[in-house]
Amino acid sequence: MHLKKLGVIIGIVIFSTGLLGAVAWPAELKIGVVDIQRVINECLAGKEAKKVIMKEVEKFQGLVQQKQKDLQTLKETLEKQSPMLTPDARQTKEKEYQSKLRDFQRWGEDNQNEINQKRIEMEKNISIGIQKLIQKLGADEAFTFILEKNEQVVLFASKAIDISDRVIKANDAQKR
C-alpha cells in the first residue's frame, strides 16, 4: 500500500517537472526591485517637496507659539482679576477662555491635517511620475518585471537587482 502511494507521488512529481519544463520562459529573466519610498525621499522633487512642507510646518509652529502666548496672557489676566470679579463675571470670563482654548485646539488640528494632506498629495504626484518612469525603464531595458520593494511583498531582494538608484538618477535628470 505504501509502495503504491510512493509510486503515485513519484509519478506526479515527474509529470509536474515535465510540465514545468514545457512552459515557455523568456530567453533571459530580468527582474528588478525599486524602493519607491526611498526614491521619493531622495529624488530632487521629493527633497523640494520636503522643503515646502518644512516651511509650512515652521510657519504653523510660529503661529501656534503666538496663539499659545495669547492664551497664556488671557489665562493670567483671568487669574489676576478673578478675586475682584463677581461670580457671574468670573464664569463668563472662564467660558470665554475655554471657548478660545477649544477654538485654538480645533484650529491646530485643522492646520495639522491640511499640512498632512499637502504632504500626501505631493508624495502622490511624485509617485505617479516615478511609476511612469519605472514603466518606461522596464520597457526600454527589457525587464521581465519590476517589483516594489517593501517588507510585506518582497521579503528579500539582492542589491544586484535593486534599481532604485537608477530610478532616482533618471527622475532627477528628467526634472532638470
C-alpha positions as CSV (number, residue, x, y, z in Angstrom):
1,M,0.0,0.0,0.0
2,H,2.7,2.5,1.0
3,L,4.7,1.5,-2.1
4,K,1.7,2.2,-4.3
5,K,1.3,5.7,-2.8
6,L,5.0,6.4,-3.1
7,G,4.8,5.4,-6.8
8,V,1.9,7.7,-7.4
9,I,3.7,10.6,-5.7
10,I,6.9,10.0,-7.7
11,G,4.7,9.8,-10.9
12,I,3.1,13.2,-10.0
13,V,6.5,14.8,-9.4
14,I,7.9,13.6,-12.7
15,F,4.8,14.7,-14.6
16,S,4.8,18.1,-12.9
17,T,8.5,18.6,-13.6
18,G,7.8,17.7,-17.3
19,L,5.1,20.3,-17.4
20,L,7.3,23.0,-15.8
21,G,10.0,22.3,-18.4
22,A,7.5,22.7,-21.2
23,V,6.5,26.2,-20.1
24,A,7.9,28.9,-22.4
25,W,10.2,31.1,-20.3
26,P,11.8,34.2,-21.8
27,A,15.4,33.7,-23.0
28,E,16.6,35.9,-20.1
29,L,14.6,36.5,-17.0
30,K,15.4,40.1,-16.0
31,I,13.9,41.2,-12.6
32,G,14.2,44.5,-10.8
33,V,13.1,45.9,-7.5
34,V,12.5,49.5,-6.6
35,D,12.1,51.1,-3.1
36,I,9.5,53.7,-4.1
37,Q,9.6,55.4,-0.7
38,R,13.4,55.8,-0.8
39,V,13.1,57.2,-4.4
40,I,10.5,59.7,-3.3
41,N,12.7,60.8,-0.3
42,E,15.9,61.0,-2.2
43,C,15.0,62.4,-5.6
44,L,15.1,66.2,-6.3
45,A,11.3,66.5,-6.5
46,G,11.0,64.7,-3.1
47,K,13.6,66.9,-1.5
48,E,11.9,70.1,-2.8
49,A,8.5,68.8,-1.6
50,K,10.0,68.2,1.8
51,K,11.4,71.8,1.9
52,V,8.0,73.2,1.1
53,I,6.3,71.1,3.8
54,M,9.0,72.1,6.3
55,K,8.4,75.8,5.6
56,E,4.7,75.2,6.2
57,V,5.4,73.4,9.4
58,E,7.7,76.2,10.6
59,K,5.1,78.8,9.8
60,F,2.5,76.8,11.6
61,Q,4.7,76.4,14.6
62,G,5.3,80.2,14.8
63,L,1.5,80.8,14.7
64,V,1.0,78.1,17.4
65,Q,3.5,79.8,19.7
66,Q,1.9,83.2,19.2
67,K,-1.6,81.8,19.9
68,Q,-0.3,79.9,22.9
69,K,1.2,83.1,24.2
70,D,-2.0,85.0,23.7
71,L,-4.0,82.3,25.5
72,Q,-1.5,82.3,28.4
73,T,-1.8,86.0,28.7
74,L,-5.6,85.7,28.8
75,K,-5.4,83.0,31.4
76,E,-3.0,85.0,33.6
77,T,-5.3,88.1,33.3
78,L,-8.3,86.0,34.3
79,E,-6.4,84.6,37.3
80,K,-5.4,88.1,38.5
81,Q,-8.8,89.6,38.0
82,S,-10.7,86.5,39.4
83,P,-10.8,87.6,43.1
84,M,-12.2,91.0,42.1
85,L,-14.9,89.7,39.8
86,T,-18.4,88.7,40.7
87,P,-19.2,85.0,40.3
88,D,-21.2,85.7,37.1
89,A,-18.5,87.8,35.6
90,R,-15.8,85.2,36.6
91,Q,-17.9,82.4,35.0
92,T,-18.3,84.5,31.8
93,K,-14.6,85.1,31.6
94,E,-13.8,81.5,32.2
95,K,-16.3,80.4,29.5
96,E,-14.7,82.9,27.1
97,Y,-11.2,81.5,27.9
98,Q,-12.4,77.9,27.4
99,S,-14.1,78.8,24.1
100,K,-10.8,80.4,22.8
101,L,-8.9,77.3,24.0
102,R,-11.2,75.0,22.1
103,D,-11.0,77.2,19.0
104,F,-7.2,77.1,19.2
105,Q,-7.3,73.3,19.5
106,R,-9.6,72.9,16.5
107,W,-7.5,75.4,14.5
108,G,-4.4,73.4,15.4
109,E,-5.9,70.1,14.3
110,D,-7.3,71.6,11.1
111,N,-3.9,73.1,10.2
112,Q,-2.1,69.9,11.0
113,N,-4.5,67.9,8.8
114,E,-4.1,70.4,6.0
115,I,-0.3,70.1,6.1
116,N,-0.5,66.3,6.2
117,Q,-2.9,66.4,3.2
118,K,-0.4,68.6,1.2
119,R,2.4,66.2,2.0
120,I,0.3,63.2,0.9
121,E,-0.7,65.0,-2.3
122,M,2.9,65.9,-3.1
123,E,4.1,62.4,-2.5
124,K,1.2,61.0,-4.6
125,N,2.2,63.3,-7.5
126,I,5.8,62.4,-7.3
127,S,4.9,58.7,-7.0
128,I,2.8,58.8,-10.2
129,G,5.8,60.3,-12.1
130,I,8.1,57.7,-10.7
131,Q,5.8,54.8,-11.7
132,K,5.6,56.1,-15.2
133,L,9.4,56.4,-15.3
134,I,9.8,52.8,-13.9
135,Q,7.4,51.5,-16.6
136,K,9.4,53.3,-19.3
137,L,12.7,52.0,-17.8
138,G,11.3,48.4,-17.7
139,A,10.2,48.5,-21.3
140,D,13.4,50.2,-22.6
141,E,15.7,47.8,-20.8
142,A,13.6,44.7,-21.4
143,F,12.8,43.8,-17.8
144,T,10.6,40.8,-17.3
145,F,9.1,42.5,-14.3
146,I,9.9,45.1,-11.7
147,L,8.6,44.8,-8.1
148,E,8.1,47.4,-5.5
149,K,10.5,46.6,-2.6
150,N,8.7,46.6,0.7
151,E,8.6,44.3,3.7
152,Q,5.1,43.0,3.0
153,V,5.6,41.9,-0.6
154,V,9.4,41.4,-1.2
155,L,10.9,39.9,1.9
156,F,14.4,39.7,0.3
157,A,16.0,41.1,-2.8
158,S,19.6,41.1,-3.8
159,K,21.2,44.6,-4.2
160,A,22.2,43.5,-7.7
161,I,18.6,43.8,-8.9
162,D,17.7,46.9,-6.9
163,I,17.3,49.7,-9.5
164,S,16.2,52.4,-7.0
165,D,19.4,54.5,-7.6
166,R,18.9,54.3,-11.3
167,V,15.3,55.5,-10.9
168,I,16.4,58.4,-8.7
169,K,19.1,59.5,-11.3
170,A,16.6,59.1,-14.2
171,N,13.9,61.1,-12.3
172,D,16.4,63.9,-11.4
173,A,17.7,64.1,-15.0
174,Q,14.1,64.3,-16.2
175,K,13.3,67.2,-13.8
176,R,16.4,69.2,-14.9
